[in-house]
Amino acid sequence: LQTWYYQILIFLAGTLSDPEVEIDALTI
């Protein structure tokens, strides 16, 4: 249940900091 929560945090962090981080988070 916590995995999706972390994925959302990483997704939001990626959109705020770098789009590359967002792509890396999605590939995982």
N, CA, C and O atoms as CSV, one atom per row, in Angstrom:
chain,resi,resn,atom,element,x,y,z
A,1,LEU,N,N,0.828,-1.206,0.000
A,1,LEU,CA,C,0.000,0.000,0.000
A,1,LEU,C,C,0.860,1.253,0.000
A,1,LEU,O,O,0.412,2.318,-0.426
A,2,GLN,N,N,2.096,1.132,0.477
A,2,GLN,CA,C,2.968,2.308,0.563
A,2,GLN,C,C,3.718,2.555,-0.738
A,2,GLN,O,O,4.212,3.656,-0.980
A,3,THR,N,N,3.799,1.519,-1.576
A,3,THR,CA,C,4.580,1.651,-2.811
A,3,THR,C,C,3.995,2.718,-3.719
A,3,THR,O,O,4.732,3.527,-4.282
A,4,TRP,N,N,2.680,2.727,-3.868
A,4,TRP,CA,C,2.056,3.721,-4.751
A,4,TRP,C,C,2.234,5.119,-4.174
A,4,TRP,O,O,2.351,6.095,-4.915
A,5,TYR,N,N,2.254,5.207,-2.853
A,5,TYR,CA,C,2.430,6.500,-2.199
A,5,TYR,C,C,3.805,7.077,-2.517
A,5,TYR,O,O,3.938,8.262,-2.822
A,6,TYR,N,N,4.825,6.224,-2.444
A,6,TYR,CA,C,6.187,6.661,-2.759
A,6,TYR,C,C,6.315,6.999,-4.233
A,6,TYR,O,O,7.025,7.937,-4.596
A,7,GLN,N,N,5.638,6.248,-5.084
A,7,GLN,CA,C,5.697,6.505,-6.524
A,7,GLN,C,C,5.102,7.871,-6.845
A,7,GLN,O,O,5.606,8.590,-7.708
A,8,ILE,N,N,4.028,8.221,-6.143
A,8,ILE,CA,C,3.407,9.535,-6.352
A,8,ILE,C,C,4.350,10.637,-5.887
A,8,ILE,O,O,4.478,11.667,-6.548
A,9,LEU,N,N,5.014,10.422,-4.746
A,9,LEU,CA,C,5.960,11.420,-4.243
A,9,LEU,C,C,7.106,11.612,-5.218
A,9,LEU,O,O,7.520,12.738,-5.492
A,10,ILE,N,N,7.619,10.494,-5.745
A,10,ILE,CA,C,8.716,10.562,-6.711
A,10,ILE,C,C,8.244,11.249,-7.985
A,10,ILE,O,O,8.983,12.020,-8.598
A,11,PHE,N,N,7.001,10.961,-8.378
A,11,PHE,CA,C,6.455,11.563,-9.594
A,11,PHE,C,C,6.324,13.071,-9.426
A,11,PHE,O,O,6.699,13.834,-10.317
A,12,LEU,N,N,5.793,13.499,-8.284
A,12,LEU,CA,C,5.639,14.928,-8.018
A,12,LEU,C,C,7.000,15.598,-7.897
A,12,LEU,O,O,7.202,16.700,-8.408
A,13,ALA,N,N,7.922,14.944,-7.230
A,13,ALA,CA,C,9.266,15.494,-7.066
A,13,ALA,C,C,9.937,15.625,-8.428
A,13,ALA,O,O,10.677,16.577,-8.677
A,14,GLY,N,N,9.671,14.659,-9.310
A,14,GLY,CA,C,10.260,14.688,-10.645
A,14,GLY,C,C,9.723,15.848,-11.462
A,14,GLY,O,O,10.471,16.495,-12.196
A,15,THR,N,N,8.433,16.114,-11.338
A,15,THR,CA,C,7.833,17.192,-12.113
A,15,THR,C,C,8.304,18.545,-11.597
A,15,THR,O,O,8.390,19.505,-12.363
A,16,LEU,N,N,8.608,18.628,-10.308
A,16,LEU,CA,C,9.037,19.895,-9.726
A,16,LEU,C,C,10.522,20.149,-9.956
A,16,LEU,O,O,10.931,21.286,-10.194
A,17,SER,N,N,11.326,19.096,-9.885
A,17,SER,CA,C,12.770,19.276,-10.011
A,17,SER,C,C,13.231,19.077,-11.452
A,17,SER,O,O,13.608,20.036,-12.125
A,18,ASP,N,N,13.200,17.822,-11.927
A,18,ASP,CA,C,13.656,17.522,-13.286
A,18,ASP,C,C,12.747,16.494,-13.939
A,18,ASP,O,O,12.354,15.520,-13.298
A,19,PRO,N,N,12.411,16.697,-15.196
A,19,PRO,CA,C,11.588,15.724,-15.923
A,19,PRO,C,C,12.312,14.395,-16.092
A,19,PRO,O,O,11.681,13.352,-16.260
A,20,GLU,N,N,13.646,14.441,-16.046
A,20,GLU,CA,C,14.424,13.212,-16.200
A,20,GLU,C,C,14.181,12.286,-15.008
A,20,GLU,O,O,14.108,11.067,-15.163
A,21,VAL,N,N,14.059,12.872,-13.830
A,21,VAL,CA,C,13.800,12.076,-12.628
A,21,VAL,C,C,12.443,11.400,-12.741
A,21,VAL,O,O,12.260,10.263,-12.305
A,22,GLU,N,N,11.497,12.117,-13.332
A,22,GLU,CA,C,10.159,11.567,-13.513
A,22,GLU,C,C,10.210,10.341,-14.408
A,22,GLU,O,O,9.577,9.325,-14.118
A,23,ILE,N,N,10.962,10.437,-15.491
A,23,ILE,CA,C,11.094,9.318,-16.429
A,23,ILE,C,C,11.784,8.138,-15.747
A,23,ILE,O,O,11.382,6.989,-15.929
A,24,ASP,N,N,12.822,8.425,-14.962
A,24,ASP,CA,C,13.535,7.361,-14.251
A,24,ASP,C,C,12.600,6.668,-13.263
A,24,ASP,O,O,12.663,5.450,-13.098
A,25,ALA,N,N,11.737,7.435,-12.609
A,25,ALA,CA,C,10.809,6.859,-11.641
A,25,ALA,C,C,9.802,5.957,-12.344
A,25,ALA,O,O,9.411,4.920,-11.808
A,26,LEU,N,N,9.383,6.352,-13.547
A,26,LEU,CA,C,8.402,5.559,-14.283
A,26,LEU,C,C,9.019,4.273,-14.798
A,26,LEU,O,O,8.339,3.251,-14.882
A,27,THR,N,N,10.298,4.310,-15.143
A,27,THR,CA,C,10.949,3.114,-15.674
A,27,THR,C,C,11.102,2.057,-14.586
A,27,THR,O,O,11.109,0.859,-14.871
A,28,ILE,N,N,11.224,2.500,-13.347
A,28,ILE,CA,C,11.341,1.552,-12.228
A,28,ILE,C,C,9.974,0.936,-11.979
A,28,ILE,O,O,9.824,0.106,-11.083
